[in-house]
Structure formats: structure tokens, C-alpha cells
Amino acid sequence: MTTTTIQETKIVSPARAASSGAIAGLGGGLVFGMMMAMMGMLPMVGMLVRQENSFIGFIVHLFISAVIGSIYGIVASRHPSTYLVGIVAGAANGIIWWILGALTMMPILLGMNQMVFVIGEPQWISLMGHIVFGVVTGLLFVPLSRRL
């Protein structure tokens, strides 16, 4: 005799998933932001709003982290809420945003088109930071998603 378990699918409001993701993204952004501060990278982030300033760069970074976290929350809310999924999906999210953000949008927005998809030591360090951001975001989203 075989036993079949049917997993109940929970319908989650996109707005609630996005807000939980934003909170998780802020947590990931805080960790990544501290890493960026130690490496002196925040003034460049501030240049996205024409302010070469660490504090402004940190605020811009947190805003971006919350937006990326919101997107993550909407996507991740459709998957099982386990810590393993949070680690794997979070790392994948970090890699995706490293490609979209650090390798593509950031150089374009800063007028450094010649740097698009250029990968050297700073970009590899950035990849590690993005993975840390993604994993922290994914892990924080797990308990938040269980409350949805």
C-alpha cells in the first residue's frame, strides 16, 4: 500500500510577498552594504544619483536592495518555504542581479559603457557580495514567508 501526500498550495497576495521580500532584501542589503563600505565602494553607488558620497550610496544601495528583495519575494513565494530553497534561490538571485546590475546597468548608468561585461578582480569580489546578499535575503525570506 502506498501513501500519497498532497501538499497544500497556499495562495499568497503579491503585495504581501513583495513586502516580505523587501524586508528580507533590506537585511541582505545591510550585510552587503557593510561589505561595500569596508571596500570603499559606496561612493560609486551614490554616483547613480550624482552624489559621490558613502552615506548617499548606502541609502541608494538599501533602496535597490528593497526593490530586488520585493521581486525575489514575489517569485520565491511560489516555491517551497525551506532554508535549502532559500539558500539556493537566494544565491541564484544574487548571481542574476550581479549580471544585470554590476556587469550591465551600473556601468551604463554611470556612463562607463566600455565596462559592460568586463570581469576583473573587482567584479569577482562584487559577485561574492551579490551571492552573500542573495543568500541572506533568501534565508530571511523563509520565516517571513511562513507568516504570509
RAFENRA-V88323 format. One record per residue. N is the residue number from 1. SS is DSSP state (2 for helix, 1 for strand, 0 for the rest). OMEGA is omega in radians with two decimals (none if undefined). D_LAST is the distance of its C-alpha to the last C-alpha in Angstrom with 1 decimal. Layout:
n:N ss:SS omega:OMEGA d_last:D_LAST
n:N ss:SS omega:OMEGA d_last:D_LAST
This chain:
n:1 ss:0 omega:3.13 d_last:35.5
n:2 ss:0 omega:3.10 d_last:32.2
n:3 ss:0 omega:3.12 d_last:28.8
n:4 ss:0 omega:3.09 d_last:26.1
n:5 ss:0 omega:3.08 d_last:22.4
n:6 ss:0 omega:3.13 d_last:20.1
n:7 ss:0 omega:3.14 d_last:16.6
n:8 ss:0 omega:3.11 d_last:14.2
n:9 ss:0 omega:-3.12 d_last:12.5
n:10 ss:0 omega:3.08 d_last:9.0
n:11 ss:0 omega:-3.10 d_last:9.2
n:12 ss:0 omega:3.08 d_last:6.7
n:13 ss:0 omega:3.09 d_last:8.3
n:14 ss:2 omega:-3.14 d_last:10.3
n:15 ss:2 omega:3.12 d_last:10.4
n:16 ss:2 omega:3.10 d_last:6.8
n:17 ss:2 omega:3.13 d_last:7.3
n:18 ss:2 omega:-3.13 d_last:10.7
n:19 ss:2 omega:3.07 d_last:10.2
n:20 ss:2 omega:3.09 d_last:8.2
n:21 ss:2 omega:3.12 d_last:11.0
n:22 ss:2 omega:3.11 d_last:13.6
n:23 ss:2 omega:3.10 d_last:13.0
n:24 ss:2 omega:3.12 d_last:13.4
n:25 ss:2 omega:3.08 d_last:16.3
n:26 ss:2 omega:3.08 d_last:17.9
n:27 ss:2 omega:3.09 d_last:18.0
n:28 ss:2 omega:3.13 d_last:19.6
n:29 ss:2 omega:3.09 d_last:21.8
n:30 ss:2 omega:-3.14 d_last:23.1
n:31 ss:2 omega:-3.14 d_last:24.3
n:32 ss:2 omega:3.13 d_last:25.8
n:33 ss:2 omega:3.08 d_last:27.2
n:34 ss:2 omega:3.08 d_last:29.0
n:35 ss:2 omega:-3.14 d_last:30.5
n:36 ss:2 omega:3.13 d_last:31.6
n:37 ss:2 omega:3.14 d_last:33.2
n:38 ss:2 omega:-3.12 d_last:35.2
n:39 ss:0 omega:3.11 d_last:36.5
n:40 ss:0 omega:-3.07 d_last:37.3
n:41 ss:0 omega:-3.04 d_last:35.2
n:42 ss:2 omega:3.10 d_last:33.4
n:43 ss:2 omega:3.12 d_last:36.5
n:44 ss:2 omega:3.08 d_last:36.3
n:45 ss:2 omega:3.08 d_last:32.6
n:46 ss:2 omega:3.13 d_last:34.0
n:47 ss:2 omega:3.06 d_last:36.5
n:48 ss:2 omega:3.08 d_last:33.9
n:49 ss:2 omega:3.06 d_last:34.3
n:50 ss:0 omega:3.11 d_last:38.0
n:51 ss:0 omega:-3.13 d_last:37.7
n:52 ss:0 omega:-2.99 d_last:38.8
n:53 ss:0 omega:-3.11 d_last:37.3
n:54 ss:2 omega:-3.11 d_last:35.0
n:55 ss:2 omega:3.11 d_last:33.0
n:56 ss:2 omega:3.10 d_last:32.5
n:57 ss:2 omega:3.12 d_last:31.7
n:58 ss:2 omega:3.12 d_last:29.0
n:59 ss:2 omega:3.11 d_last:27.4
n:60 ss:2 omega:3.13 d_last:27.6
n:61 ss:2 omega:3.13 d_last:26.2
n:62 ss:2 omega:3.09 d_last:23.1
n:63 ss:2 omega:3.12 d_last:22.6
n:64 ss:2 omega:3.13 d_last:23.0
n:65 ss:2 omega:3.12 d_last:20.6
n:66 ss:2 omega:3.12 d_last:17.8
n:67 ss:2 omega:3.13 d_last:18.7
n:68 ss:2 omega:3.09 d_last:18.8
n:69 ss:2 omega:3.10 d_last:15.5
n:70 ss:2 omega:3.12 d_last:13.9
n:71 ss:2 omega:3.10 d_last:15.7
n:72 ss:2 omega:-3.11 d_last:14.7
n:73 ss:2 omega:3.13 d_last:10.9
n:74 ss:2 omega:-3.14 d_last:11.7
n:75 ss:2 omega:-3.05 d_last:13.9
n:76 ss:2 omega:-3.12 d_last:12.2
n:77 ss:0 omega:3.13 d_last:9.0
n:78 ss:0 omega:-3.09 d_last:11.8
n:79 ss:0 omega:3.12 d_last:13.1
n:80 ss:0 omega:-3.08 d_last:12.8
n:81 ss:0 omega:3.11 d_last:10.8
n:82 ss:0 omega:3.14 d_last:14.1
n:83 ss:2 omega:3.09 d_last:16.1
n:84 ss:2 omega:3.08 d_last:18.9
n:85 ss:2 omega:3.12 d_last:16.9
n:86 ss:2 omega:3.14 d_last:15.7
n:87 ss:2 omega:-3.07 d_last:19.4
n:88 ss:2 omega:-3.13 d_last:20.8
n:89 ss:2 omega:3.11 d_last:18.5
n:90 ss:2 omega:3.11 d_last:18.6
n:91 ss:2 omega:3.11 d_last:22.4
n:92 ss:2 omega:3.11 d_last:22.8
n:93 ss:2 omega:3.11 d_last:20.9
n:94 ss:2 omega:3.13 d_last:23.2
n:95 ss:2 omega:3.12 d_last:26.2
n:96 ss:2 omega:-3.10 d_last:25.4
n:97 ss:2 omega:3.00 d_last:25.1
n:98 ss:2 omega:3.13 d_last:28.3
n:99 ss:2 omega:-3.10 d_last:30.1
n:100 ss:2 omega:-3.04 d_last:28.8
n:101 ss:2 omega:-3.02 d_last:28.9
n:102 ss:2 omega:-3.09 d_last:31.5
n:103 ss:2 omega:-3.04 d_last:33.8
n:104 ss:2 omega:-3.00 d_last:33.6
n:105 ss:2 omega:-3.10 d_last:32.2
n:106 ss:2 omega:3.12 d_last:33.2
n:107 ss:2 omega:-3.14 d_last:36.9
n:108 ss:2 omega:-3.11 d_last:37.1
n:109 ss:2 omega:3.12 d_last:35.7
n:110 ss:0 omega:3.11 d_last:38.1
n:111 ss:0 omega:-3.14 d_last:41.0
n:112 ss:0 omega:-3.06 d_last:41.5
n:113 ss:2 omega:-3.14 d_last:41.6
n:114 ss:2 omega:-3.12 d_last:43.8
n:115 ss:2 omega:3.14 d_last:41.0
n:116 ss:0 omega:3.14 d_last:38.6
n:117 ss:0 omega:3.00 d_last:37.9
n:118 ss:0 omega:-3.09 d_last:40.4
n:119 ss:0 omega:3.06 d_last:39.3
n:120 ss:0 omega:-3.10 d_last:41.0
n:121 ss:2 omega:3.13 d_last:40.3
n:122 ss:2 omega:-3.13 d_last:38.1
n:123 ss:2 omega:3.09 d_last:35.9
n:124 ss:2 omega:3.08 d_last:35.5
n:125 ss:2 omega:3.09 d_last:34.5
n:126 ss:2 omega:3.09 d_last:32.0
n:127 ss:2 omega:3.14 d_last:30.6
n:128 ss:2 omega:3.11 d_last:30.0
n:129 ss:2 omega:3.12 d_last:28.2
n:130 ss:2 omega:3.09 d_last:26.0
n:131 ss:2 omega:3.08 d_last:25.2
n:132 ss:2 omega:3.09 d_last:24.4
n:133 ss:2 omega:-3.08 d_last:22.2
n:134 ss:2 omega:-3.12 d_last:20.3
n:135 ss:2 omega:3.11 d_last:20.1
n:136 ss:2 omega:3.11 d_last:18.9
n:137 ss:2 omega:-3.14 d_last:16.2
n:138 ss:2 omega:-3.14 d_last:15.2
n:139 ss:2 omega:3.11 d_last:15.3
n:140 ss:2 omega:-3.12 d_last:13.4
n:141 ss:2 omega:-3.08 d_last:10.5
n:142 ss:2 omega:-3.14 d_last:10.3
n:143 ss:2 omega:3.11 d_last:9.3
n:144 ss:2 omega:-3.11 d_last:7.0
n:145 ss:2 omega:3.12 d_last:5.2
n:146 ss:2 omega:3.11 d_last:5.5
n:147 ss:0 omega:-3.10 d_last:3.8
n:148 ss:0 omega:none d_last:0.0
